[in-house]
Amino acid sequence: MNKTLSLKQEIAYAAGMIGWSTMTNIIIVMLPFFYLPPSNAGLPPLVPQLVLFGAFNILSIIAASGRLVDAIYDPFIAAKSDASTSKNGRRMPFMKWAIIPSMLFCGLVFYPIQKTESLHNAWWLTITLCLFFISVTTYIIPYNALLAEVTNTPRQKVKLSSYQQVGFVIGIILSACTNNFADLVQHNFQVVNRSEAVQTAIWGLCILSGLVMLLPVFFINEKEFSIAKPTHVPLWPAIKNTFKNSNFKYYLISDFAFYTALSIISSGLLFFCTVLLGLPESEGGKFMGAMVFASLAFYPVVNFGSAKIGKKPFVLLAFAVLCLIFVTIFSLGKLPFAPHTQIYMLVLSASFPLAALGILPTAILADIAQKDTLETGENHEGMFFAVKYLFVKLGQTLGIAIFAMLTIYGKDPGHDYGLRLNGVVGFGLCLIALLVFSRFKEER
């Protein structure tokens, strides 16, 4: 049996998640707010609100095109990583060289060519988004494939997934606090222009992200822990092999629906606070932080409970709770409670699904990949994670696109029906996820 990671190395591995989670969530949280802000945000709109085919605005099409390029690239980098014969391991060399481009292009996404509404900004955003997604994917796919290779038992997978999820939610908090950091920039450095303060805050977060993404590279010698051999299955057959696994298909569809719904919540959080509830935009980070810290209380429950009764019941319960949360989003601002009470009810209710759906799916997929390796004799864990993250990204993209598309029907105070429609769409997605994952066959 190969060596297992020490606690220090497990923390270093999880730290890598903080970095790429922060940057990808900055895109999800800040992109609609920065380029198509509500009228009370103090920011100028930067791309025209043009509508194509009666439903799609420019921002939704840009987000989709960036992820489409990324989707094509995903299996390519997975195949390269799976087949790598580098003396430093199959994963780490890709991760190391992806860090600086990821930082650079994440920052440049928020540096439009013109400071007013312009089609030039739309083209700039398309190019920088594509380059960011390609860069960060070169880190993410090998990073996630490592989990199946440096853990030996299902319990170890759940444990490392838990640490990984802590890193992920820290990234969510940091990205949600972008406006809070912008407030500090304006206050301490006398920056008058709000857009410049937001850009400075984002650059700071990008630099922090790059530094923590280096920690797995420095602290984990891949060759000491992974005994996996390079795979010899060509790219397209390797992709098709993953879809032959029926459990993986059920997993994939439910995961796609979940990340689409989660992206709708993340994209809309600042709008829900400022438009539906009339609260300051800086409150968004506080609410996200409350949700994440509350979710930590459920980590032991999810860890020990899934070991006793299985992972599937927890995943199904989480989807059911999310269905109720999206029903609440439709009614935000109209409930018989104070605005702060309404938002805290929402985010605290979301803490259990955040814990369960953060920890368990990665461990479930690692089990699927490891079982497939034992049955086929081919180590293509990277391809399983590539296909998963292809669908995660497509889900995130669809979530941003749906949110941006629905803003056509109202995103401002007094004209907010488009924001409320996100609750209806999110409910439908979580219901689909629940029904599909109910067919998943868990082996105990």
C-alpha positions as CSV (number, residue, x, y, z in Angstrom):
1,M,0.0,0.0,0.0
2,N,1.4,3.4,-0.9
3,K,2.1,6.1,1.7
4,T,-0.7,8.4,3.1
5,L,-0.6,12.1,3.5
6,S,0.4,13.7,6.8
7,L,-2.0,16.3,8.4
8,K,0.3,19.1,7.2
9,Q,0.2,17.7,3.6
10,E,-3.6,17.3,3.7
11,I,-3.9,20.9,4.7
12,A,-1.5,21.9,2.0
13,Y,-3.6,20.0,-0.5
14,A,-6.8,21.7,0.7
15,A,-5.1,25.1,0.4
16,G,-4.8,24.6,-3.3
17,M,-8.6,24.5,-3.4
18,I,-8.8,27.9,-1.6
19,G,-6.9,29.5,-4.5
20,W,-8.8,28.2,-7.5
21,S,-12.1,28.4,-5.6
22,T,-11.5,32.1,-4.9
23,M,-10.8,33.0,-8.5
24,T,-13.6,30.9,-10.1
25,N,-16.1,32.3,-7.6
26,I,-14.9,35.8,-8.2
27,I,-16.0,35.3,-11.8
28,I,-19.4,33.8,-10.7
29,V,-20.2,36.4,-8.0
30,M,-18.7,39.6,-9.5
31,L,-19.1,39.2,-13.3
32,P,-22.8,40.0,-13.6
33,F,-22.6,42.7,-10.8
34,F,-19.6,44.4,-12.4
35,Y,-20.6,44.4,-16.0
36,L,-24.4,44.7,-15.7
37,P,-24.9,46.2,-12.2
38,P,-28.3,47.1,-10.7
39,S,-29.2,50.8,-10.9
40,N,-28.4,51.3,-7.2
41,A,-24.9,49.8,-7.2
42,G,-22.8,52.9,-8.0
43,L,-21.2,51.1,-10.9
44,P,-21.6,51.9,-14.6
45,P,-22.9,49.2,-17.0
46,L,-20.1,48.1,-19.2
47,V,-21.7,45.9,-21.9
48,P,-25.0,46.7,-23.8
49,Q,-28.1,44.9,-22.6
50,L,-28.8,43.6,-26.1
51,V,-31.2,40.7,-26.5
52,L,-30.8,38.0,-29.1
53,F,-33.6,35.6,-30.1
54,G,-35.8,37.3,-27.5
55,A,-34.1,35.6,-24.5
56,F,-30.3,35.8,-24.5
57,N,-28.4,39.0,-23.6
58,I,-24.7,39.6,-24.4
59,L,-23.4,38.7,-21.0
60,S,-25.1,35.3,-21.0
61,I,-23.6,34.5,-24.4
62,I,-20.1,35.6,-23.4
63,A,-20.2,33.4,-20.3
64,A,-21.3,30.5,-22.4
65,S,-18.7,31.0,-25.0
66,G,-15.9,31.1,-22.5
67,R,-17.0,27.9,-20.9
68,L,-17.5,26.2,-24.3
69,V,-13.8,26.8,-25.1
70,D,-13.0,25.5,-21.6
71,A,-15.2,22.4,-22.1
72,I,-13.3,21.4,-25.3
73,Y,-10.0,21.9,-23.4
74,D,-11.0,19.9,-20.3
75,P,-10.6,16.3,-21.7
76,F,-7.5,17.3,-23.5
77,I,-5.6,18.4,-20.4
78,A,-7.0,15.3,-18.5
79,A,-5.7,13.0,-21.2
80,K,-2.3,14.7,-21.2
81,S,-2.1,14.4,-17.4
82,D,-3.2,10.8,-17.3
83,A,-0.6,9.9,-19.9
84,S,2.2,12.0,-18.5
85,T,5.6,10.3,-17.9
86,S,7.2,13.2,-16.2
87,K,9.8,12.3,-13.5
88,N,8.0,14.8,-11.2
89,G,4.7,13.0,-11.4
90,R,1.6,13.1,-13.7
91,R,-0.2,16.0,-12.0
92,M,2.2,18.5,-10.3
93,P,4.0,19.8,-13.4
94,F,0.7,20.9,-15.0
95,M,-0.4,22.5,-11.7
96,K,2.8,24.5,-11.3
97,W,2.8,26.1,-14.7
98,A,-0.9,27.0,-14.5
99,I,-0.8,29.3,-11.5
100,I,0.6,32.6,-12.9
101,P,-1.6,32.6,-16.0
102,S,-4.7,31.9,-13.8
103,M,-3.9,34.9,-11.6
104,L,-3.2,37.2,-14.5
105,F,-6.3,36.5,-16.6
106,C,-8.7,36.5,-13.6
107,G,-7.6,40.0,-12.9
108,L,-7.7,41.2,-16.5
109,V,-11.3,40.0,-16.8
110,F,-12.3,43.0,-14.7
111,Y,-10.2,45.5,-16.7
112,P,-12.5,46.5,-19.6
113,I,-11.1,48.5,-22.5
114,Q,-13.6,51.3,-22.0
115,K,-15.1,52.5,-18.8
116,T,-18.6,52.9,-20.3
117,E,-21.1,50.6,-22.1
118,S,-19.3,49.2,-25.1
119,L,-19.2,46.3,-27.5
120,H,-15.4,46.5,-27.3
121,N,-15.7,45.5,-23.6
122,A,-17.8,42.5,-24.7
123,W,-15.0,41.2,-27.0
124,W,-12.3,41.9,-24.3
125,L,-14.4,40.0,-21.7
126,T,-14.8,37.0,-24.1
127,I,-11.1,36.7,-24.7
128,T,-9.9,37.1,-21.1
129,L,-12.6,34.7,-19.8
130,C,-11.5,32.0,-22.3
131,L,-7.8,32.4,-21.3
132,F,-8.7,32.4,-17.6
133,F,-10.8,29.2,-17.8
134,I,-8.1,27.4,-19.9
135,S,-5.4,28.4,-17.3
136,V,-7.3,27.5,-14.2
137,T,-8.5,24.2,-15.7
138,T,-4.8,23.2,-16.3
139,Y,-4.5,23.3,-12.5
140,I,-8.0,22.0,-11.5
141,I,-8.1,18.7,-13.4
142,P,-4.7,17.3,-12.3
143,Y,-5.4,18.7,-8.7
144,N,-8.6,16.8,-8.4
145,A,-7.3,13.6,-10.0
146,L,-4.7,13.5,-7.2
147,L,-7.4,12.8,-4.6
148,A,-8.1,9.3,-5.9
149,E,-4.3,8.5,-6.1
150,V,-3.1,9.7,-2.7
151,T,-5.9,8.1,-0.6
152,N,-6.3,4.4,0.0
153,T,-9.7,3.9,1.7
154,P,-13.2,5.5,1.3
155,R,-12.8,7.0,4.8
156,Q,-9.6,8.7,3.7
157,K,-11.3,10.0,0.6
158,V,-14.2,11.5,2.7
159,K,-11.7,13.0,5.1
160,L,-9.6,14.7,2.4
161,S,-12.7,15.8,0.6
162,S,-13.8,17.4,3.9
163,Y,-10.6,19.4,4.1
164,Q,-10.9,20.2,0.4
165,Q,-14.4,21.5,0.9
166,V,-13.2,23.7,3.7
167,G,-10.8,25.2,1.2
168,F,-13.6,25.6,-1.3
169,V,-15.9,27.4,1.0
170,I,-13.1,29.7,2.2
171,G,-12.8,30.6,-1.5
172,I,-16.5,31.3,-1.6
173,I,-16.3,33.6,1.4
174,L,-13.3,35.5,0.0
175,S,-14.9,36.0,-3.3
176,A,-18.2,37.1,-1.7
177,C,-16.3,39.7,0.4
178,T,-14.9,41.4,-2.7
179,N,-17.1,44.4,-2.2
180,N,-16.0,44.5,1.5
181,F,-12.4,44.5,0.5
182,A,-13.2,47.3,-2.0
183,D,-14.7,49.3,0.9
184,L,-11.4,48.9,2.7
185,V,-9.4,50.1,-0.4
186,Q,-11.6,53.2,-0.7
187,H,-11.4,54.0,3.0
188,N,-7.7,53.4,3.5
189,F,-6.2,54.5,0.2
190,Q,-8.6,57.3,-0.6
191,V,-9.7,55.7,-3.9
192,V,-12.8,57.6,-5.0
193,N,-13.7,55.6,-8.1
194,R,-15.7,52.5,-7.0
195,S,-14.7,50.5,-10.1
196,E,-11.0,51.0,-9.4
197,A,-11.5,49.9,-5.8
198,V,-13.2,46.7,-6.9
199,Q,-10.4,46.0,-9.4
200,T,-7.7,46.5,-6.7
201,A,-9.6,44.1,-4.4
202,I,-9.7,41.5,-7.1
203,W,-6.0,41.8,-7.9
204,G,-5.3,41.3,-4.2
205,L,-7.4,38.2,-4.1
206,C,-5.8,36.8,-7.3
207,I,-2.3,37.2,-5.7
208,L,-3.4,35.5,-2.5
209,S,-5.0,32.7,-4.6
210,G,-1.7,32.1,-6.5
211,L,0.3,31.8,-3.4
212,V,-1.9,29.2,-1.8
213,M,-2.2,27.2,-5.0
214,L,1.6,26.8,-4.7
215,L,1.3,25.0,-1.4
216,P,0.4,21.5,-2.7
217,V,3.3,21.8,-5.2
218,F,5.8,22.6,-2.4
219,F,4.6,20.2,0.3
220,I,3.5,17.1,-1.6
221,N,6.0,14.9,-3.6
222,E,3.6,13.2,-5.9
223,K,5.9,10.3,-6.6
224,E,6.0,9.3,-2.8
225,F,2.3,8.9,-2.6
226,S,0.9,7.8,-6.0
227,I,1.7,4.5,-7.5
228,A,-0.5,5.1,-10.5
229,K,0.9,4.3,-14.0
230,P,0.3,6.4,-17.1
231,T,-2.7,5.3,-19.0
232,H,-2.5,4.1,-22.6
233,V,-6.1,4.6,-23.6
234,P,-6.5,7.3,-26.3
235,L,-8.5,10.4,-25.6
236,W,-11.8,9.6,-27.2
237,P,-12.1,6.0,-26.0
238,A,-11.2,7.2,-22.5
239,I,-14.1,9.7,-22.5
240,K,-16.5,7.0,-23.8
241,N,-15.3,4.6,-21.1
242,T,-16.5,6.9,-18.3
243,F,-20.0,7.0,-19.8
244,K,-20.3,3.2,-19.8
245,N,-20.5,3.4,-16.0
246,S,-24.2,3.8,-15.2
247,N,-23.5,5.1,-11.7
248,F,-21.3,7.8,-13.1
249,K,-24.1,8.9,-15.4
250,Y,-26.5,9.4,-12.5
251,Y,-23.8,11.2,-10.5
252,L,-23.0,13.4,-13.5
253,I,-26.6,14.6,-14.2
254,S,-27.4,15.4,-10.6
255,D,-24.0,17.1,-10.1
256,F,-24.6,19.2,-13.2
257,A,-28.1,20.3,-12.0
258,F,-26.7,21.2,-8.6
259,Y,-23.8,23.4,-9.9
260,T,-26.2,25.1,-12.2
261,A,-28.5,25.9,-9.2
262,L,-25.5,26.9,-7.0
263,S,-24.2,29.3,-9.7
264,I,-27.6,31.0,-9.9
265,I,-27.5,31.6,-6.1
266,S,-23.9,32.9,-6.3
267,S,-24.5,35.1,-9.3
268,G,-27.7,36.5,-7.7
269,L,-26.6,36.9,-4.1
270,L,-25.6,40.6,-4.4
271,F,-28.8,41.3,-6.4
272,F,-31.0,39.5,-3.8
273,C,-29.5,41.6,-1.0
274,T,-29.5,45.0,-2.7
275,V,-32.7,44.7,-4.9
276,L,-35.1,42.3,-3.2
277,L,-34.2,43.1,0.4
278,G,-32.8,46.7,0.1
279,L,-29.6,45.9,2.0
280,P,-26.1,47.3,1.3
281,E,-24.0,45.2,-1.2
282,S,-21.2,44.8,1.5
283,E,-23.7,42.6,3.5
284,G,-23.4,39.9,0.9
285,G,-20.0,38.7,2.2
286,K,-21.3,38.6,5.8
287,F,-24.2,36.4,4.8
288,M,-22.0,34.1,2.8
289,G,-19.7,33.9,5.7
290,A,-22.5,33.0,8.1
291,M,-23.7,30.3,5.8
292,V,-20.2,28.8,5.5
293,F,-19.4,28.9,9.2
294,A,-22.8,27.3,10.0
295,S,-22.1,24.6,7.5
296,L,-18.9,23.6,9.4
297,A,-21.2,22.4,12.2
298,F,-22.5,19.8,9.8
299,Y,-19.1,18.4,8.8
300,P,-18.8,15.9,11.6
301,V,-22.4,14.8,11.0
302,V,-21.8,14.3,7.3
303,N,-18.4,12.5,7.9
304,F,-19.6,10.1,10.6
305,G,-23.2,9.7,9.3
306,S,-22.1,8.8,5.8
307,A,-19.7,6.2,7.2
308,K,-22.6,4.6,9.2
309,I,-25.6,4.8,6.7
310,G,-23.9,5.7,3.4
311,K,-23.4,8.8,1.4
312,K,-26.6,8.6,-0.8
313,P,-29.2,9.5,2.0
314,F,-27.3,12.7,2.9
315,V,-27.0,13.8,-0.8
316,L,-30.8,13.2,-1.3
317,L,-31.7,15.2,1.8
318,A,-29.4,18.0,0.7
319,F,-31.2,18.3,-2.6
320,A,-34.6,18.3,-0.9
321,V,-33.5,21.2,1.4
322,L,-32.3,23.1,-1.6
323,C,-35.7,22.8,-3.3
324,L,-37.2,24.6,-0.3
325,I,-34.5,27.3,-0.4
326,F,-35.3,28.2,-4.0
327,V,-39.0,28.5,-3.2
328,T,-38.0,31.0,-0.5
329,I,-35.9,33.0,-3.0
330,F,-39.0,33.6,-5.1
331,S,-40.6,35.3,-2.1
332,L,-37.7,37.3,-0.7
333,G,-38.7,40.8,0.4
334,K,-42.3,39.8,0.6
335,L,-42.1,37.5,3.7
336,P,-43.4,38.9,7.1
337,F,-39.9,39.2,8.5
338,A,-37.3,41.9,8.6
339,P,-34.8,41.8,5.6
340,H,-31.9,40.6,7.7
341,T,-34.1,37.9,9.2
342,Q,-35.1,36.7,5.7
343,I,-31.6,36.5,4.4
344,Y,-30.3,34.7,7.5
345,M,-33.1,32.2,7.3
346,L,-32.0,31.5,3.7
347,V,-28.3,31.2,4.3
348,L,-28.5,29.2,7.5
349,S,-30.9,26.7,5.8
350,A,-28.4,26.3,3.0
351,S,-25.6,25.4,5.4
352,F,-26.5,21.7,5.5
353,P,-26.6,21.2,1.7
354,L,-23.4,23.2,1.4
355,A,-21.7,20.7,3.8
356,A,-23.2,17.5,2.4
357,L,-22.8,18.4,-1.3
358,G,-19.4,19.9,-0.7
359,I,-17.9,16.8,0.9
360,L,-19.6,13.7,-0.5
361,P,-19.7,14.1,-4.3
362,T,-15.9,14.3,-4.6
363,A,-15.5,11.2,-2.4
364,I,-18.2,9.4,-4.3
365,L,-16.4,10.1,-7.6
366,A,-13.1,9.0,-6.2
367,D,-14.7,5.7,-5.3
368,I,-16.2,5.4,-8.8
369,A,-12.8,6.1,-10.4
370,Q,-10.9,3.8,-8.1
371,K,-13.4,0.9,-8.7
372,D,-13.1,1.5,-12.5
373,T,-9.3,1.3,-12.2
374,L,-9.5,-2.0,-10.4
375,E,-11.9,-3.4,-13.0
376,T,-10.1,-2.1,-16.2
377,G,-6.5,-2.0,-15.1
378,E,-6.2,1.5,-16.6
379,N,-5.5,4.6,-14.4
380,H,-7.7,7.3,-16.0
381,E,-8.8,9.0,-12.8
382,G,-8.0,12.3,-14.5
383,M,-10.6,11.6,-17.2
384,F,-13.4,10.9,-14.7
385,F,-12.6,14.2,-13.0
386,A,-12.2,16.0,-16.3
387,V,-15.7,14.8,-17.4
388,K,-17.1,15.8,-14.0
389,Y,-15.5,19.3,-14.1
390,L,-16.6,19.7,-17.7
391,F,-20.2,19.3,-16.5
392,V,-19.5,21.4,-13.4
393,K,-18.3,24.2,-15.6
394,L,-21.1,23.8,-18.1
395,G,-23.5,23.9,-15.1
396,Q,-21.8,27.1,-13.7
397,T,-21.9,28.6,-17.1
398,L,-25.6,27.8,-17.6
399,G,-26.3,29.2,-14.1
400,I,-24.6,32.5,-15.0
401,A,-26.3,32.5,-18.4
402,I,-29.7,31.8,-16.9
403,F,-29.3,34.5,-14.3
404,A,-28.1,37.1,-16.8
405,M,-30.9,36.1,-19.2
406,L,-33.6,36.5,-16.5
407,T,-32.3,40.0,-15.7
408,I,-34.1,41.0,-19.0
409,Y,-37.4,40.6,-17.0
410,G,-36.3,42.9,-14.2
411,K,-33.2,43.4,-12.0
412,D,-33.8,46.8,-10.3
413,P,-35.8,47.9,-7.3
414,G,-39.5,48.0,-8.1
415,H,-38.8,45.9,-11.3
416,D,-37.5,42.6,-9.9
417,Y,-39.5,39.8,-11.5
418,G,-36.5,38.5,-13.4
419,L,-34.6,38.0,-10.1
420,R,-37.5,36.1,-8.5
421,L,-37.8,33.8,-11.5
422,N,-34.4,32.4,-10.5
423,G,-36.1,30.8,-7.6
424,V,-38.5,28.9,-9.9
425,V,-35.6,27.7,-12.1
426,G,-33.5,26.7,-9.2
427,F,-36.3,24.6,-7.6
428,G,-36.7,22.7,-10.9
429,L,-33.0,22.0,-11.2
430,C,-32.7,20.7,-7.6
431,L,-35.8,18.5,-8.0
432,I,-34.2,17.0,-11.2
433,A,-31.0,16.3,-9.2
434,L,-32.9,14.6,-6.4
435,L,-34.9,12.4,-8.7
436,V,-31.9,11.4,-10.8
437,F,-29.6,10.7,-7.9
438,S,-32.2,8.5,-6.3
439,R,-31.3,5.9,-9.0
440,F,-27.6,5.9,-7.9
441,K,-26.6,2.5,-6.6
442,E,-24.3,2.9,-3.6
443,E,-22.0,0.0,-2.7
444,R,-21.4,-0.4,1.0
